[in-house]
Amino acid sequence: MEHTRFTVRNFAGLSSVILGLSMVTVGFGALDLAMVAPKGLDSVAAVGQADVLVSGIYAFFIGAVDVFASRVAIAEGEGSTARRLPVVALALLGLLVPCQVIGSLLAAGVEPVLSFFGQDPSLVPQVGDYVGVRTSAVIPVILYIVISESLKICGLKNLSVATLCCGFVVNAALNWLFLYTGLSGWFSSPAGAVAWSTVVTQTLMALAGAVLLGRQLRARRTPFRKPERAEVAAEFRSMARTAPGIGARHLNDYAGTIVPLLFIGTMGVRVTAAAMVATKIYTLFCRVPQACFAGVFVFYGYALGQDGTDLAALARKVRRYAAVPTAVAAVVTVAALPWLVSAFAGPGLDRGLAVTLSLAYLVYLPAYFFEQLHGELLTVHQSGRLLFAASTVLTYALAIPTAWFSVFVAHSAFLAIASKGLSTAALALVFWHGLRRRTGQTVRSESVSEVQIA
């Protein structure tokens, strides 16, 4: 199939679509904040804080998405999607049950934890309301994400775009209905209303995406085969062994960024505000390399499912493909830093400090590039144990302690951010060695179900 060929045009097309999708996804959060703003500053603060907590919770569940997506990409490259997709999909459904239980248990502890750490009492109920609603719908949310990934992997990226854009409009309409009409009385808080709007929208997007995906795959005239129970059970056991490790790696990435910012928060409003602006700018910049990494993930999966693939040569090739857009985006970001800071600047912001802290993030960009890229390739190889062990040790034994030292001993926000480069470089080295072991020889893929587990 043409869309599985690793060419500049195909890679650029897929990565560009992923970049656009990620920007629209960011727009969902911005839309929620904008529409809840008239309800008061406490609602804005609650939604903003709760969204950060929800992102952390879902970071772990993305491990299940990655395991599913990598297997679908391998099947698509192998040409066995019609045979393998029903098996992997049923196994995923079994995996989502414990995910839902974990999400609900975590939500139940949000309000007590916030109260214990002295959070503003006026915010705690709204934050708990928002998190509780969002985590009550782990299954439909994850289903939407995996269906969107399947559309892109199966060469239907335009349908993925259409689904997301329609969802954005639906989300805006539901926000208005739930916040500013008689329906607002159905919800205990504005934050809860916004959360329900998101959940309903994502459920509708999941249903629409499933219908579109099913129709397009049936159009290939390759009949779906009813999965055997033993086959689904074997796939479930394999996914259950791998997904937690990959999810923990995402959670560790999240902690490695958020915890240093919490430390910086003790340095005063001036420094905290500058750090938040720098973080926002860096987050926007990262959309470019992350889109490239996502494209690499898909095409590497295709190749792993094809016969006689020289994985070592392919790994070198994907590095070049992802490096060029990342380097260009970095140069543009550095050149535009004064204007970007001004765009996010509020009254009294130390713009010079915001520029300096933005540069602190970019100091370790090469290490970030190799760590993230090799992490994606190892995810395709289902190396959950390596991803978990390395990221856990280096996050909690190196990244967070060095950030603590930078803030509370060296009193430097710049070092608190830039010091993450130490753990990132170490992870990049570990992941590189792990990848070399898996790409040292040409691999013939006999079956998608025989993906090697690290």
N, C-alpha and C positions, 0 to 999 in steps of 0.2 A: 504494500500500500504506500502511496506516494507520501502521505503525511508522516510516515515512520522513518523516512530517509533523513539522515543527519546532514543537512545542507545549511549554508548561511541563510538562505531565504526562509527555510522552514523554522530554523532556530530563532531568527529575528522576528518572524511572524508570531510564533507562539509566545516568546518572551515579551513582546510588545503588548499582546493581549493580556498576559498575566499582570504586567505593570499597570495597564488600564483598570483591570479588575481590582487590583489592590488599592488603587487610588479611590475607586468608587466605594470600596469597603470602608476605607477611612472616612469617606463622606457620610456613611451611615451614622457613625458616632458623632460627627460634627453636626449633623442634622438633628439628632436627638437633643444635643446640648442647646442648639439654637432655638428649637421649638419649646423646650421646657423652661427657657430663660425667663419668660414673662411670669412664670409661677413663683419666682423668687430665687435669691442667691443660694439659699439652702438646698433647693432642688437641683440647681446647677452643680453645686459642690457634691451632693449625694450621687447624682448620676455619673459625674466624672470619676469619683473615687470608686464607686461600685463597678464601673466598667473596667477599671484597672484590676480589681479583684477577680472579676469574671474572666478576664484575659489570662490571668495566672492559672485559674482552675482549668480552663479549656486548653491551656498549653500542654497539660499532661495528656488530655484526650486526643490531641493531634497525633500522638503516636499511633493510634488505631487508624487514623486517616492515612498516614504515611505508609503503613504496612499494606493497607488495602490498595492504595494508588500504585505502589511499586509493583505489586503482583498483577494488577490490571495492565500496567505498561509493559511488563514482560510478556504477558499473554498477547497483547496487541502486536508486539514485535514478532512473536512466534506465530501469529495468525490463528490463535486458538481462543479468541475472546468469547465467542459464542459458547464454547464448552466450559471455559474456566470462570467466566463472570458469575454465573448463578451459584457456583460452589463458593467462591470467595465472598459473594454478597451474603449468603446465608450464614457463613462463618462469622462475618462482621456483625450481623444482627445478634448473634449469641454473645459477642464480645461487648456490645453496647449495653447489655443488661447490667453487668457490674459497673460500667461507667456511669450509668444513671444512678445507681445506688450510691456510689462514691460522691457524685455531684450533690445529691440530696443531703448526705451526711455533712459534707463540707459547708453547705448553705446553712444548715442548722446551727453551726458553730460560729457563724460570722458575727452576729450581734453580741454574743458574750465576749468574743475576742476583742472586738472594737471597744466595748465598754471597759474591759480590763486594761487596755492600753490608753485609756483616757481620751478617746475620741469624743468630739462635741456631741453631747446627748441629743441635740436636736437633729443630728444627721443620722444617728445610728438606726432608727426605725426605717427611714427611707432607703438607706444603703442595704439593710437586711431585706427589705421588700424587693428591691431590684434584683439582688443576687439570688434570692429565693425563687423568683419567677424564672430568671434566665437558666438557672441550674435545674429547674423542674422539667426542662425540655431538652435535655442532653441528646436524647435519641433523635428527634427530628432535626435538630441543628447539625449534628454530625452527619446524618443522612444527606442533608442538603450539601454539605461540604464535599462528601465523597461522590455525590452525583455530579456536582460541578466539576470535580477533578476528572471523573469518568468522561464527561463530555469533551474536555480538553484533550485527554489522552486518546480518545477515539476519533480525533480529527474534527470535532464538532465545536470548536472554540467559539464560533460566532453565536451558537445557541446558548453557550454559557454566558456570554456577554449580554445577550438579549434577556435572559432570565434575571440576571443581576440588576440590569437597568430598570426592568419592570418592577422588580422588588423594591428598588429605591423609591419609585413613585408610590407604590402601595404603602410603604412604610411611612412616607410623609403624610399620606391621606389618613392612615390609621392614627398617627400621632395627633393630628388635628381632631379627629373624631373622639379619641380617648381623653384628650386634654381640654377641649374647648366646646364640647357639646354636652347634652344631657347624659351621654354615656360616661362622663367623667365620674359620676357618682358610683359607678360600679367598682372603682379602684380605691384602695386605701390611701394612696399617695400619688403625686405626679410621677415620681420615679417608678412606681409600680406600673402606672399606665404606659409609660414609655417602654418598659421592659416587656409588657404584654404585646405591645405593637410590634416589637422586634421578633418575639417568638411566633406570633401569628404569621408575620411576613415570611420568616424563614421556613415555616411549615408549608406555606403555599408555594414557595420557591422550590422546596424539595419535591412536592407533588408534581409541579409543572416540569421540573427537570427530569423526573423519572419517566413521565409520559413521553417527552421529547427523545430521551435516550432510547427508550424501548422501541419507539417507531423507527428511529434511524438505524438501529441495529437490525431490526427485522427487515429493513429495506436491503440489507446486504444479502438476503436470501440464504443465510447460513442458519440452519435450524438450531434452536436452543435445545439442549438435552437436559432431562430431569436429573438433578444431582443425586448421587447415591449417598445414603446416610453415612456410611463409613468414610467416604471421601470428604464430606462436610466436616465430620468430627475430626479427621486428621488435619484438615486445614485450620479448624478452630484452635486445636492444640498448638499448632505451629505459630499462628498469629498471637495467641495468648502468651507464648514464651517471648515473643519479640517486641510486641507493641509497648509493654511497660517500660522497657529500657529506652526505646526511642522517645516515648513521651517524657520520661524523666530527663532526658537530655534537653528537650525543649523547656521543661520547667526550670532546669538549672540555668539555662541561658537567661530566662526571665529573672530569676533570683539574682544572677550575677550583674544585672543591670539595675534592678529596682532597689536592692539593699544599699548599694553605694549612694544612690540618690536619697535614701532615707537618712544615711549618715550626713550627707551634705545639708540636709534639712535642719540640722542642729547648728549650722554656721550663720544663721540669720536670714532675714527676708531678702536682703540684697543679693547674697550669694545663691540662695535657693531659686529666686526668680531667674537669675542669669543661667543657672544650670537647667531649669525647665525649658527655657527658650533654646538652649544649645541642644538639649535632648530632642526637642521637637524637630529642629533642623536636621539633626543626624537621622532621626527616624524617617523623615521624608527622603533624604538621600539614599538610605538603605533600601528603599523600594526598588531602585534600579538593580543593584547586585542581587537582591532577593528574587527579582523576576528572572534574572539570568540563571540563578541556582535552580529555580523551579523548572525552567526550560531544560537545563542539564539533567535534572532528575528524570524527566519524562523520556528524553532521547537516550539516556544511558539505560533506562529500563527497556526501551525498545531493543537496543543492541544486545542486552543480556538475554533476550528471548530469541535471538537469531543465531543461526549456526556459524561457527568459525569466527567469532568476533575476537579481535585482538584488543582486549580490554585495556592493556597498558597504553597502547597507541591512542585508543579512544579517550582515555583519561587525560592524556597530554593535549589532545585536540580540544576537549571541552574547556580546559583551563584557558586556552587562547580565546575561545569564543566568548567566555564570560569576562575575561580580563579587560578587553578593550572597552566595552560599555561602562564598566566600573571605573576605569581610569578616567574616561571622558567625564563621567558624572562627578568624580572627585575634583577634577580641575575646575569644572564649572561651579561647583559648590564653593570651593575656596575663593574663587574670583568674585562670587556673588554674596559672600558672607555679610558684608556691611549692609547690603540691601535686604537680605533675608532676616537679619536681626531686627532691622527697622520695621519689617512687616509684622513681626510678632511683639515688638516692643510696646510696653505700657508706660505710663507716667513713672518716672524715677528709675527705670531700668538702667543698670550699668552696662551699656552697649559694648564697651571695650572688654569687659569681663565675659560677656556672652560670646563674643567672637573668640576669645582665648579658650573658653571651655569647649566651643565647637571644634576648634583645632585639636583639643585633647582627644576627642573621639577619633579624629582622622589620623592621629599619630600611629595607631596600631592597625590601620586599614589593611596593609599587606597580610598581617597575621590573621585578621578577621576573614579576609578573602579565602585564604587556604583552609582555615578551620571550617568555615561554613561549606565551602565547595566539597571538600573531602568528606565532611559529615553527611552531605546529601548522597554522595556516591556510596558510602558505607550503609546508609539507610536502604538504598536499593538492594544492597547485598544482605539486608536483614541482620546487620551486625548490632543487634540491640544491646548485648552484654557489654561490648567494648564502648559503645556510645554512652551507656549508663555509668559504667565504672569510671571512665576517664573524666567525663564532665562533672560527676559528683565530687570526686577527689579534688580536682583542680578548682572547682567553684568554691567549695567550702573550706579547703585547706590553703588556698592561695589567693583567689580573686577577692573574696570578702575580707579576709584578714588584712591584705595589703590596702584595701580601701579604708578599713578601720584605722590602720596606722596613719594613712595619708591625712585623714580628717582630724583624728583626736591626738595625734602626736606631731605630725608635720604641719598640721593646720593648712592644708592645701587642697582646694577643690580640684585644681588641675591634675594633681597627682592621683586623687581619688578616682578620676575618670580614666586617665591615661594608664594607670597601673593595671587595669584589666588586660592590657596588652601582654603582660607576663603570662597569665593563665591562658590567654587566647593563643599565644605563640606555642606554649607547651601542648595545648590541645591539637593545634595544627600539626605538630611533629608526631604526636601519637597517632592521629588519624591518618597521616601520610604513611607511616609504617604499616598500619593496619590495612590500608588500601593496597600497598605494594604486595602484601601477602596474598591478596585476593585477585590481583591483576597480573601476576607474574607469568601467566601462561594463557594461551588462547583457550577460550571456553566454548564448548559445544553444549547448548542448552537442550537436554533431552525432554524435559518437561518442566512446565512452570511450577508444578507442585514440588519439584526437587530443588527449589532455591536453597542455597546453603545457609545455615544458621551459624553465626559466629560462636 
